[in-house]
Amino acid sequence: MPKFPVDAPKYKVIKSLEILGFRIVREKEHISMERINPDGTKTPLTMPNHPKIKSSTLRTICTQAGITRNDFLDAYEKA
């Protein structure tokens, strides 16, 4: 199983999350994203606005947003 990327570039993480259905709502000190689910509910996601995102931060973001490890890594490969 591939590992989470260490010090992943912000643009690639955002692109991966967009592949998973998230869109940017606001971008200041943090980046706020959300996904509208098929049942009409929204899944919020907040990540720091740093040039590189640590692997531990990525794991936390995925856990809080309900994204599986494999789904994120597949999207990251495509981005």
N, C-alpha and C positions, 0 to 999 in steps of 0.2 A: 504494500500500500504506500503510495507516495506521501511524503511529509508536507505539512503546510509550508508555504514559502517563507523564508526568513527575510525580513526587511523588504517586503513586496512593494513595488512602486504604487503610489496612490491611484494613478490613472488606470492601472491594470486591475486593481481591486474594484474600483468603481465600475469599470467595464464588465467585470465578472458579475457583479451584483445586478447590473442592468440586464444581463443575459438571463438572470434568474427572476426577472420581473420587477425589480425595484426601480424607482425613479427619484432623482434628486428633488427635494422640496426646498431646502435652504442650505446655503454654504457660507459659513463664517468661521468661528474658531473650531466648530465641529461641522460635520456634514450630516444633515438629516435626510434620510431616504424613507420611502414607504412603498409598500406593494399592496395593491387591491386584490383581495382573494376572490375566488369564484362565488363565494357566498355573500360577498358584499362587505366583509370586514376588511380592516386595514392592518397590515403588519408594519410597525415602525422599526427603524434601525438608525442608530446614531454612531458615528465613528469620528475619531479625531482627524482634524485637517492637517496632517503631517505629510511631508514628501514621501516617507516610507512608513509602512505599517508593519509592526512586529507580528510574529507568528502567534504569540500568546494573545495579542489583541484581536487578531483575526478569528481565533478559536472562540473567544468570548462573544464577538459580534455574531458569529454564526449560531452559537448556542442561544443567544437572546432572541434572534430573529427566526429561529426554528429551521435553519438551513442545515442539512446533513453535510458531513465532511466530504463524502463522495460527490454530492451535487456541486459544492463549492469548487472542489478541485477540478471537476469536469469543465465547469464554466471558466475557471482560471486558465486551463489549457487552451480553450477556444479564444480567449481574449488576447 
